[in-house]
Amino acid sequence: MSSRPALLWFRQDLRLADNPALAAARKTGLPVIPVYVFDDSLAHPPGAAARWWLHHSLEALSAELEKLGAKLILRRGSAAEIIPGLVEETNAAHVFWNRRYFPGHIETDKKLKSELTEAGVTVETFNGALLREPWELKTGSGGPYRVFTPFWKALKQAGPARADTEANPRKLETKKAKLKSDSLKDWALLPQEPNWAEGFEPLWTPGEAGARERLRDFLNDIIQDYKDGRDRPDKDYTSRLSPHLAFGEISPLQIWRATQAKISKGDISDSAADKFLSELCWREFCYCLLFYNEGLPEAPLREEFSDYPWRDDARELAAWRKGETGYPIVDAGMRQLWRTGWMHNRVRMIVASFLIKDLLIRWQDGEAWFWDTLLDADLANNSSGWQWVAGCGADAAPYFRIFNPVTQGEKFDPDGAYVREFVPELKEMPAKHIHAPWKAPDDVLDKAGVKLGKSYPHPIVDHAAARKRALEGYEKIKRA
């Protein structure tokens, strides 16, 4: 057997268990060289918050590989140049990777595979990120799904493409030759001064072990309340697996199989699991949308929305980003995002609706801010979610569905606990008035120590008037 090594190219799959590319590389019996390339030359490089997670995730992956006797080689630059260079440098006979689905990535991978194959290198690629490839599920007419519910039914019936997950390898045959590797520290992925990520550390454990622990805790306890409680930002009823999924520290198949195992044992109900798995499959749906619509991150799927009468207001956009809109549930969400790198999904919809429909600011501006500040920033989820709220995407919420930030706060944060946590200026406000402090009597404001316009801002827009204005804009594009 040839002693020429195999390159294992890690990308959005920073784990050892259930990693099809790793499993295939090991089966060759050849020495395996693990490599990660930080290529920020392509469109949509990681945002600032995601870079923080990437640093710690690579640290964790590197430590796990060292336990197997392997070293993770780090290189920064164009993958289109670095991977062929490494093949030549190591005389590699094989290259293995798990497929990516973002615009730019697909073309890079196709070109690389073609070039390497022509050079006599065996290239094998795998699905390590999805339950089903985007092209595997088709509508009755043979096209891709544009509506989620039938997509979910089809995926649920078909089930995952792979029968089972793969266990962690206990050993990895590796090449002992010394290869140049960048220092992770030199990539400067972490914030310096100021360290705006200091609030992330106590809340998150990047890496495969952290992902497994989070899934275990969720399935052992939280999932029982997920169906009815997932819309409550004041409660910890969500999985918080999204950053781990975004970096591939855990696979959808691992989550699917672990959940099904709990059902089989009778530990959780079918209805609780069904709702959770449908949300996992919303991610799959978003990947299908992006795969078939490369312009999804920039352009509305419903082209008429390109002519919507948007406003450019830098002051109001800045107020939204800072969580200083005067609407407590909106401000709490935006401050949670800045402080923790994450935002509760219900609140993501509320803040998005406020930006798009109350302020008439383009959804792309909101998407860009989320991309830079979310630890779980995922191009498919992010783009699809913003287009859904804007009413211009596939299976989108109707444009006339405009969230009232006051009633949303009263319904999903009834005691005001979420607002008090992230908007401490209002911590002494009674629940009756906390979601609309401008309507509170003066004596209530005085007792709570709230001075509108000073300690907490007045609303930057009147919701009723803003709603009317948004609907008038929608009528304009309908007539056109």
HELIX and SHEET records of a PDB file:
HELIX    1   1 PRO A   20  LYS A   27  1                                   8    
HELIX    2   2 ALA A   48  LYS A   67  1                                  20    
HELIX    3   3 ALA A   79  THR A   90  1                                  12    
HELIX    4   4 HIS A  105  GLU A  118  1                                  14    
HELIX    5   5 PHE A  148  ALA A  158  1                                  11    
HELIX    6   6 LEU A  184  TRP A  187  5                                   4    
HELIX    7   7 GLU A  208  ASN A  220  1                                  13    
HELIX    8   8 ILE A  222  ASP A  225  5                                   4    
HELIX    9   9 TYR A  226  GLY A  229  1                                   4    
HELIX   10  10 SER A  242  ALA A  246  1                                   5    
HELIX   11  11 PRO A  252  LYS A  265  1                                  14    
HELIX   12  12 ASP A  270  TYR A  292  1                                  23    
HELIX   13  13 GLU A  303  ASP A  307  5                                   5    
HELIX   14  14 ALA A  314  LYS A  322  1                                   9    
HELIX   15  15 PRO A  328  THR A  340  1                                  13    
HELIX   16  16 ASN A  345  SER A  353  1                                   9    
HELIX   17  17 PHE A  354  ASP A  358  3                                   5    
HELIX   18  18 TRP A  363  THR A  373  1                                  11    
HELIX   19  19 LEU A  379  ALA A  390  1                                  12    
HELIX   20  20 PRO A  405  PHE A  412  1                                   8    
HELIX   21  21 ALA A  417  PHE A  422  1                                   6    
HELIX   22  22 PRO A  424  LEU A  426  5                                   3    
HELIX   23  23 PRO A  437  LYS A  439  5                                   3    
HELIX   24  24 ASP A  442  ALA A  448  1                                   7    
HELIX   25  25 HIS A  463  ARG A  479  1                                  17    
SHEET    1   A 5 ILE A  73  ARG A  76  0                                        
SHEET    2   A 5 VAL A  32  PHE A  38  1                                        
SHEET    3   A 5 ALA A   6  PHE A  10  1                                        
SHEET    4   A 5 HIS A  94  ASN A  98  1                                        
SHEET    5   A 5 THR A 122  PHE A 126  1                                        
END                                                                             
